[in-house]
């Protein structure tokens, strides 16, 4: 029994070793099978993208969207509260500068204009009459002054003559005293006349200035009313196409209300928006590429809004071909803003692997 025990242990160990080898061989066979399954024996050319390497300029861009608007348009504003009497044109029509678009009720303003004009003409007449009266008074005061000068000169001569006669006994002292008194009185009157003449001239200047101010005020009011009635004609401010018009006779308009918009559609610009994440990359003068149908137009960033609104940044674009035939008002466009340009670099076409 003691000699048979080692033999049994040996057989168990051999059996375990055989099992381990069998498991290892099985694992190797499985691995070999899967390795063979995943090994390609060839390449399908339809699944391979082949591209020729080219040399050129590479543009790094980010996307934006925009709306085509007329390069220039001008709004027509009602200068007064009124109502529409007559419509002369309709939206979409081509109009010339100065062509009437609407007629509004201006009867009240016409009456006020006639009143101001009559008041101004009356003020002009009063001004002429007052100027003549002032001139008459001034001339009368000047004439009285000249008469006093002559009277004083005559009394001087008479006084000297009486003094001479008194020296030779041909006159009395009372006579000389009387002439001297008259001369003194005349000199005082002349001095007072000089002062009154100066006061009269100063007063004349003040009265004339007051008349000028009153006349200018009335003239300004009249011109303001003339300007108001002229603007109430509501004529086309520029040559172009009517893009908006209040074309309902009888409807009310408020002072300052836009009643029409005339656009010059011979050339256009772009109102664009981009995500606020590109704020640091957007600069005035930056090149942009605008997709219009099958064409891609070039342009430049003309202006940038000072602040971000609702998560977007607004900016304007001026096109190099502002009169491109494919442009239409309010057309939506896709835009690429060039943030970086690399010249003379090697490039391949973008494949599905390319992200960003």
ABEGO torsion letter per residue (X at the ends): XAAAAAAAAAAAAAAAAAAAAAAAAAAAAAAAAAAAAABBABBBAAABBBBBBBBBBBBBBBBBBBBBBBABBBBBBBABBBBBABBABBBGBBBBBGBBABBBBAAAAAAAAAAAAAAAAAAAAAAAAAAAAAAAAAAAAAAAAAAAAAAAAAAAAAAAAAAAAAAAGABBAAAAAAAAAAAAAAAAAAAAAAAAAAAAAAAAAAAAAAAAAAAAAAAAAAAAAAAAAAAAAGBBABBEBBABBBABBGBBBBBGBBABBBBBAABBBBBBBBBAAAAAABBBGBBBBBBBEABBBBBBBABBBABBBGGBBBBBBBBABAABAABBBGBBBBBBBBABBBBGBBBBBBBAABBX
